[in-house]
């Protein structure tokens, strides 16, 4: 997952240097490690078989993240639940991954 996030960060950096808006497609996460994942509540998108958001494995990282990551619903226990409040004003939701 960190590789996907690093690649997404590089794409954002390159897009900023180009000076023209670039639409990034969500990066699929084929295998998420088991445990909790957090994302901004207002970025959460139910995309059929995936939950698309700025998923991160820690609340702190999620508060600072602008990544676009898909988690397969088949790897998630239950539905996203309200979680915490970030210092930047964003509310987080959390899901629990069953792992791959």
HELIX and SHEET records of a PDB file:
HELIX    1   1 UNK A    2  UNK A   18  1                                  17    
HELIX    2   2 UNK A   41  UNK A   43  5                                   3    
HELIX    3   3 UNK A   59  UNK A   64  1                                   6    
HELIX    4   4 UNK A   73  UNK A   75  5                                   3    
SHEET    1   A 4 UNK A  27  UNK A  29  0                                        
SHEET    2   A 4 UNK A  69  UNK A  72  1                                        
SHEET    3   A 4 UNK A  50  UNK A  53 -1                                        
SHEET    4   A 4 UNK A  45  UNK A  47 -1                                        
SHEET    1   B 3 UNK A  35  UNK A  40  0                                        
SHEET    2   B 3 UNK A  91  UNK A  97 -1                                        
SHEET    3   B 3 UNK A  76  UNK A  85 -1                                        
END                                                                             
